[in-house]
Amino acid sequence: MFSTSCRLCPRLAGFLDQVRAEHPGYHALPVSSFGQAGSRFLIVGLAPGMHGANRTGRPFSGDFAGNLLYGSLHKYGFSSKAEPLDSTGNANPALHLSGCRITNAVRCLPPQNKPEPDEIRTCNGYVAEELAMLPQGSAVMALGTIAHQSVLMALQLRKSEFAFGHGARHALPNGLTLFDSYHCSRYNTQTKRLTTVMFEAVIGDIAKHIVGAGHARD
């Protein structure tokens, strides 16, 4: 069971201690998932960003990636607001998710935003817990290769049988459907590897999938 007091990864726990000392106002702890557990749409990101979720305590809130993510979720009715932050720069208390939940492959801020393989494996149990709560026919959106592989690892599936690719859609043997997208990072959008249109198209496909499976929004 996930807890913000988790210290299973010594390198990450020590790094968070250092960040907390340098930035006393930051969350600087493992970051909880956001949204109702068991929602039919689960988004899996990489890890908290230094001045994003690591600061605010809410996934994808405070950095550029969150602007594109929440804006796109709002467009398709999964988020009550497009703006992840309020006027004070904190996580927007008026933002609520509907039929959607957001988590990360790694719950702690990693140095240089690069978790090590053993840290991804250690945190994978939390991903497995999230997936186990999903109803049949649910959609999982992986933001980037590490998130994609983390989902497969949690379900004990072979990576070679489900190749990552932006816009790819994978029917998983447990009744879930995995949708892939490039991560909505500033780097990917500035280099045009990922555009707003490309990103919104994946979420639009997921919205259609959920409706087509006969699921109402939570």
URFEN-V296522 format. One line per field, one symbol per residue. ss: DSSP state (h for helix, s for strand, l for the rest). A space follows every 10 residues. Layout:
ss = ???
//
This chain:
ss = lllllllllh hhhhhhhhhh hhllllllll lllsslllll ssssslllll llhhhhllll lllhhhhhhh hhhhhlllsl llllslllll slllllslll ssssllllll hhhlllhhhh hhhhhhhhhh hhllllllss ssslhhhhhh hhhhllllhh hlllllllss slllllssss sllllhhhhh lllllhhhhh hhhhhhhhhh hhllllll
//
